[in-house]
Amino acid sequence: MSVWKELAGKYPLENYPGYEPGKPPRVDLLHKMHYLDTLEKVWGKKWGAQGIGRLREVAMSRPTENEVNPIFEKDPAFFLMFYGMPNLEKWQEGWDNLYNILKEQGVKIDLLEYPAPLIGPYGPYRKLTYLTEPLVIRGGTIIGRYGHCPYKIGLERHYQRFLAEIGCPILYTVHGNGIWEPGPSVFIAEDVLVTHVGVAGNMEGIEQCMPVLQRAGVKEVHIAHVPGYVGTIEWPASGIHHTDMWIGPVDIGVVVIYPAWCGYETVRWLRDKGFKLIEVPPEEQRIYTPPNLIPLEPGKVLMPTGPEKTIRAVRKEGVDVIEVESPGILAGGGGGLRCSTLPLIRDPGPSLEEIKR
């Protein structure tokens, strides 16, 4: 007896959508099925990390010798070495602290491991450990196109391979003259995304992805026109280009923000939408970048140890702040806690209408 004869009884034909005995498939019924209705059956999980619902799964990549290549010291400004050559041991220590705390909080972690040395199409890669670059929305991933780091061009292939290995579908890849690094954009509600036009994004890149975002349930995208750099990477030019460096949600309708990096139009827009703003002092933004935080769920976040004024203000709003000793992460290349993770799955969270109420 063939294996299929043994298994035949386990798979009744009624399992197939659109099945009617003795007839072709009911195609009209198939056409009424939403992609998200079949996501878990086809791809294994309910992929999607938009919003601020409970964080379930992330990807991480531990810093390695790839991050301390002597070639980077040939031109620190070009390689955006804001703090000089990083201390790999301290960087790994901070990364390990973050990894362990996420595990303790019940977050599943998928590890992306790169070979060493890893060479890109133009030379060695840098900042491999900062994974918040693809954007995982309801249904799968948008892979961007780099605008600020020529030594990261080509990582798209590695993300594609990794995502395929863990079973997360790719919905779109930015192409043409589009530039958008979508992962550092910030969801402040299930259906509202804050993103950036600047050195890490242009309007063509964002517009390419708008239909994909809308199909995932995103109803509003606020585009902040952020500053950039010309001939210097000294403060305050360092770190400006990504949204998650200047805004981070900590609870329903509450965000931490450094307004000098986003423009007043964004501040006004947030207030019009009913958000309470916790402003980061300049001295804490320069050293710790507090908005680059990780929301675990509404009212519970991970933040770096150090920015005492900001953390005190967040706790005053009733938010549970778990501090992470991570001095080597920011010094590693200008990224923070959020930069070190790629959110993969979150529970559905509050919409903008719920926040307004």
JORA-V150068 format. One record per run of one state. SS is the DSSP state (a for helix, b for strand, c for the rest). FROM is the first residue (numbers start at 0). TO is the last residue. If there is no record, write none. Layout:
BEGIN
((SS:FROM:TO) (SS:FROM:TO))
END
This chain:
BEGIN
((c:0:1) (a:2:9) (c:10:11) (a:12:14) (c:15:25) (a:26:31) (c:32:33) (a:34:42) (c:43:46) (b:47:47) (c:48:53) (b:54:59) (c:60:63) (a:64:67) (c:68:68) (a:69:73) (c:74:86) (a:87:103) (c:104:106) (b:107:110) (c:111:117) (b:118:118) (c:119:122) (b:123:123) (c:124:133) (b:134:136) (c:137:138) (b:139:142) (c:143:143) (b:144:144) (c:145:148) (a:149:151) (c:152:153) (a:154:165) (c:166:168) (b:169:172) (c:173:178) (b:179:179) (c:180:184) (b:185:188) (c:189:190) (b:191:197) (c:198:199) (b:200:200) (c:201:201) (a:202:214) (c:215:218) (b:219:224) (c:225:241) (a:242:244) (c:245:245) (b:246:250) (c:251:252) (b:253:256) (c:257:257) (a:258:260) (c:261:262) (a:263:271) (c:272:274) (b:275:278) (c:279:280) (a:281:287) (c:288:292) (b:293:296) (c:297:298) (b:299:303) (c:304:306) (a:307:315) (c:316:318) (b:319:323) (c:324:325) (a:326:332) (c:333:336) (a:337:339) (c:340:340) (b:341:345) (c:346:350) (a:351:355) (c:356:356))
END
